[in-house]
Amino acid sequence: MTMGKEPEDVVVVSALRTPICKARRGALRNVTPDDLLCAVLRSTLSSTGLSPALLGDVAVGNVQQAGSYAGPARMAALRAGIPASVPLHAINRQCASGLQAVASVAAAIAAGHISIGIAAGVESMSCGGGASPAEMPPCNLNEILAHPLAAECLVPMGMTAENVAERYGVTRLEQDRMAASSHAKALAAQAGGRFSDEIVPITLEDGAQVTADDGPRKDSTLERLAALPAVFKEGGTVTAGSSSQVSDGAAAVLLMSRRTAEALGLRPLGTLRSYRVVGVQPEEMGIGPAAAVPAALDAAGVDMQSVDIFELNEAFAAQAVYCVKKLGIPEEKLNPNGGAIALGHPLGCTGARQVATLLHELRRSKKRFGVVTMCIGTGMGAAALFEADYE
């Protein structure tokens, strides 16, 4: 399979993230989302030496903060040294918001609308509340409930995971094994310093620095996980231990054409080869990656066997196990540095965080193709194919 390096290719030249920390009790619980975003934007500019005036746009993924955090995100960009002449917009595709930001900036570059852009994602789940009827936007609930498919969008996320487990035969043991593996991989990655190139330290008000993810747990063993009760359904199989952690964090990805990168003397990390989003039944939204990954690979003319790493978001082990089995992903290619069960899932940040983790791991391991994919609430899946550019 040959994919030449073309001047018009959209490439990633920087992909950085903050540590991902537990919401409400982790190291970043008192750090506002604009501070998290400002930190990764500043580091993106300083590490590349790029003049911020060259940016054509900034896209920021966010889910829980009011108004998708458009106003404070703009303020964070200005604080980071990005001039007022550079526009910014917020994106909310729920759990794929960070990846959608990457795809949207890439599309603008490919279309010639801009030459250079930053795609970012940020979420403080310490600041944002969880979904509840009181927090739902105004809608005609009577009409929604009268429409069975629309009503499925009201099914709580945990119950959608239970639906996938029950309908597709995902066992409790399979879920616990995935959770234990996620923690073990993340701990090994931390011990080996494999996140060092992607993490931007955060300085707290007292001067202390947060330099590492605080989600991975040494005591998340198969035995301990097996002792946890189901949390979403009596007699169910989905537990707190086999669900992603609610978290705080931010990530930023700098994109431009290969031609522009060469002109600026910037070395690409990787090339975005394709991106696809597909819809699935809302009440089993977790199967989304199983539909999105083939669509993204077909668009690029790449087969499953050619993909070296799959960064599959572990929203719940139930849906992740299903997708792994449906797609036939070998264990050694799945989330080599752990996934959201161990690292956490700051909703709007996750997609951009996965891109950072994937591209640095492809370079470290000298692998070629990698996929970022996740399920999306209300019934969707997103997937993007990247090709490493480490030569």
Residue pairs with C-beta under 8 A, 6 or more apart in sequence:
1 301
1 302
1 306
3 271
3 273
3 387
5 258
5 271
5 389
6 258
7 257
7 258
7 259
7 262
8 110
8 257
8 258
8 259
9 257
9 258
9 271
10 106
10 109
10 110
10 255
10 256
10 257
10 258
10 271
10 272
11 255
11 256
11 257
11 258
11 261
11 268
11 269
11 270
11 271
11 272
11 389
12 102
12 253
12 254
12 255
12 268
12 269
12 270
12 271
12 272
12 355
12 359
12 386
13 48
13 254
13 255
13 256
13 261
13 266
13 267
13 268
13 269
14 44
14 47
14 48
14 252
14 253
14 254
14 269
15 198
15 251
15 252
15 253
15 254
15 269
15 352
15 355
15 356
15 359
15 360
16 40
16 43
16 44
16 47
16 198
16 199
16 200
16 251
16 252
16 356
17 40
17 198
17 199
17 200
17 249
17 250
17 251
17 252
17 349
17 352
17 353
17 356
17 357
18 28
18 36
18 39
18 40
18 199
18 200
18 202
18 210
18 249
18 250
18 251
19 27
19 28
19 199
19 201
19 202
19 210
19 211
19 212
19 213
19 214
19 249
20 213
20 214
20 215
20 247
20 248
20 249
20 343
20 344
20 346
20 349
20 353
21 27
21 28
21 29
21 210
21 213
21 214
21 215
21 247
21 248
21 249
21 344
22 29
22 214
22 215
22 245
22 246
22 247
22 248
22 344
23 29
23 124
23 125
23 126
23 245
23 246
23 247
23 248
23 346
24 125
24 126
24 246
26 126
26 214
26 215
26 247
26 248
27 202
27 204
27 210
27 214
28 36
28 124
28 126
28 202
28 210
28 248
28 249
29 126
29 248
30 126
30 204
30 205
31 124
31 202
31 204
31 248
32 72
32 124
32 127
33 62
33 65
33 69
33 72
33 122
33 123
33 124
33 127
33 248
33 250
34 69
34 72
34 73
34 75
34 76
34 79
34 122
35 76
35 202
36 122
36 124
36 202
36 248
36 249
36 250
37 60
37 73
37 76
37 77
37 80
37 120
37 122
37 250
37 252
38 76
38 77
38 79
38 80
39 200
39 202
39 250
40 120
40 200
40 250
40 251
40 252
41 58
41 76
41 77
41 80
41 82
41 118
41 120
41 252
42 80
42 81
43 200
43 252
44 50
44 118
44 252
44 254
45 52
45 80
45 81
45 82
48 254
48 266
50 116
50 254
50 264
50 266
52 80
52 81
52 82
52 83
52 86
53 83
53 85
53 86
54 115
54 116
55 82
55 86
55 114
55 116
55 117
55 118
56 86
56 108
56 109
56 113
56 114
56 115
56 116
56 117
57 86
57 87
57 88
57 89
57 105
57 108
57 113
57 114
57 117
57 118
58 73
58 77
58 82
58 86
58 87
58 88
58 89
58 117
58 118
58 119
58 120
59 88
59 89
59 90
59 91
59 101
59 104
59 105
59 117
59 118
59 119
59 120
60 68
60 69
60 70
60 73
60 88
60 89
60 90
60 91
60 101
60 120
60 121
60 122
60 348
61 90
61 91
61 92
61 93
61 96
61 97
61 98
61 99
61 100
61 101
61 119
61 120
61 121
61 122
61 348
61 349
61 351
61 352
62 68
62 69
62 73
62 90
62 91
62 92
62 97
62 121
62 122
62 123
62 347
62 348
63 92
63 94
63 95
63 97
63 123
63 128
63 347
63 348
64 123
64 124
64 125
64 127
64 128
64 129
64 347
64 348
65 72
65 123
65 124
65 127
65 128
67 90
68 90
68 91
68 92
68 348
69 90
69 122
69 348
70 88
70 89
70 90
73 88
73 90
73 120
73 122
74 88
77 86
77 88
78 84
82 88
91 97
91 100
91 101
91 104
92 348
93 99
93 100
93 277
93 376
93 380
93 382
94 347
94 376
94 377
94 378
94 380
95 313
95 315
95 345
95 347
95 350
95 351
95 374
95 375
95 376
95 377
96 277
96 351
96 374
96 376
96 380
96 382
97 121
97 347
97 348
97 350
97 351
98 119
98 120
98 121
98 251
98 348
98 349
98 350
98 351
98 352
98 353
98 354
98 355
99 275
99 350
99 351
99 352
99 354
99 355
99 372
99 374
99 382
99 384
100 277
100 351
100 382
101 119
101 120
101 121
101 253
101 351
101 352
102 119
102 253
102 255
102 272
102 275
102 351
102 352
102 355
102 384
103 119
103 272
103 275
103 384
104 119
105 114
105 117
105 118
105 119
105 253
105 255
106 119
106 255
106 272
106 275
108 114
108 117
109 115
109 116
109 117
109 255
109 256
109 257
115 256
115 257
115 260
116 254
116 255
116 256
116 260
117 254
117 255
117 256
118 252
118 253
118 254
118 255
119 252
119 253
119 255
119 352
120 250
120 251
120 252
120 253
120 352
121 250
121 251
121 252
121 346
121 348
121 349
121 350
121 351
121 352
121 353
122 249
122 250
122 251
122 346
122 348
122 349
123 247
123 248
123 249
123 250
123 346
123 347
123 348
123 349
123 350
124 248
124 346
125 246
125 247
125 248
125 346
125 347
126 248
129 135
130 246
131 156
131 157
143 150
144 150
144 151
144 153
144 154
145 151
145 154
149 282
152 281
152 282
152 283
152 379
153 282
153 378
153 379
155 163
155 282
155 283
156 232
157 285
157 315
157 316
157 377
158 231
158 232
158 233
158 238
158 243
158 316
159 232
159 233
159 283
160 282
160 283
160 284
160 285
160 286
160 319
161 232
161 238
161 243
161 286
161 315
161 316
161 318
161 319
162 232
162 233
162 236
162 237
162 238
162 318
163 283
163 284
164 170
164 284
164 286
164 287
164 316
164 318
164 319
164 322
165 171
165 175
165 236
165 237
165 238
165 318
165 322
167 284
168 287
168 322
170 237
170 318
170 321
170 322
171 237
172 226
172 237
173 226
174 317
174 321
175 237
175 238
175 239
175 242
175 316
175 317
175 318
175 321
176 222
176 225
176 226
176 239
176 241
176 242
176 317
177 222
178 242
178 314
178 317
178 320
178 321
178 324
178 341
179 220
179 225
179 241
179 242
179 314
179 317
179 341
179 342
180 220
180 221
180 222
180 225
181 331
182 314
182 317
182 335
182 338
182 339
182 340
182 341
182 342
182 343
183 216
183 217
183 218
183 220
183 338
183 341
183 342
184 338
185 335
185 336
185 337
185 338
185 339
185 342
186 213
186 215
186 216
186 337
186 338
186 339
186 342
186 343
187 216
187 218
187 338
187 342
188 337
189 195
189 336
189 337
189 338
190 212
190 213
190 216
194 337
194 360
194 361
194 364
195 212
195 213
195 337
195 357
195 360
197 360
197 364
198 356
198 357
198 360
199 211
199 212
199 213
201 209
201 210
201 211
202 209
202 210
203 209
203 210
204 210
213 343
213 344
215 245
215 247
215 342
215 343
215 344
216 338
216 342
216 343
217 342
220 241
220 342
224 241
225 239
225 241
225 242
228 239
228 240
228 241
228 242
229 239
230 236
230 237
230 238
230 239
231 238
231 239
231 240
231 243
232 238
237 318
238 316
238 317
238 318
241 341
242 316
242 317
242 318
242 341
243 315
243 316
243 317
243 341
244 313
244 314
244 315
244 316
244 339
244 340
244 341
244 344
244 345
245 340
245 341
245 342
245 343
245 344
245 345
246 344
246 345
246 346
247 343
247 344
247 345
247 346
248 346
249 344
249 346
249 349
249 353
250 346
250 349
251 349
251 352
251 353
251 355
251 356
252 352
253 352
253 355
253 356
255 272
256 264
256 266
258 268
258 271
261 267
261 268
267 389
268 389
269 359
269 360
269 363
269 388
269 389
269 390
270 358
270 359
270 362
270 370
270 386
270 387
270 388
270 389
271 386
271 387
271 389
272 384
272 385
272 386
273 300
273 302
273 369
273 385
273 386
273 387
274 296
274 297
274 299
274 300
274 384
274 385
275 296
275 299
275 382
275 383
275 384
275 385
276 292
276 295
276 296
276 299
276 382
276 383
276 384
277 292
277 376
277 380
277 381
277 382
278 288
278 291
278 292
278 295
278 380
278 381
279 379
279 380
280 287
280 288
280 291
280 379
280 380
280 381
281 287
281 379
282 378
282 379
283 379
284 379
285 319
285 375
285 376
285 377
285 378
285 379
285 380
286 315
286 316
286 318
286 319
286 320
286 322
286 323
286 375
287 319
287 322
287 323
287 326
287 375
287 381
288 374
288 375
288 376
288 379
288 380
288 381
288 382
289 312
289 313
289 319
289 323
289 327
289 373
289 374
289 375
289 381
289 382
289 383
290 322
290 323
290 326
290 327
290 381
291 381
292 373
292 380
292 381
292 382
292 383
293 304
293 310
293 323
293 327
293 371
293 373
293 381
293 383
294 304
294 327
295 383
296 371
296 373
296 383
296 384
296 385
297 303
297 304
297 307
297 371
297 383
297 385
299 385
300 385
302 369
302 385
304 327
304 328
304 329
306 368
306 369
307 333
307 369
307 370
307 371
307 385
308 333
308 362
308 365
308 367
308 368
308 369
308 370
309 333
309 336
309 358
309 361
309 362
309 365
309 367
309 369
309 370
309 371
310 327
310 329
310 333
310 334
310 335
310 370
310 371
310 373
311 335
311 339
311 354
311 355
311 357
311 358
311 370
311 371
311 372
311 373
312 320
312 323
312 324
312 329
312 334
312 335
312 339
312 371
312 373
312 374
313 320
313 339
313 340
313 345
313 350
313 351
313 354
313 373
313 374
313 375
314 320
314 335
314 339
314 340
314 341
314 345
315 340
315 345
315 374
315 375
317 341
319 375
320 339
323 329
323 373
323 375
324 334
336 361
336 365
337 357
337 361
340 350
343 353
346 353
350 374
351 372
351 374
351 382
354 372
354 374
355 372
355 384
355 386
358 370
358 371
358 372
358 386
359 370
359 386
359 388
361 367
361 370
362 368
362 370
362 386
362 388
362 390
363 388
363 390
366 388
366 390
367 388
368 387
368 388
369 385
369 386
369 387
369 388
370 385
370 386
370 388
371 383
371 384
371 385
371 386
372 383
372 384
372 386
373 381
373 382
373 383
373 384
374 381
374 382
375 381
376 382
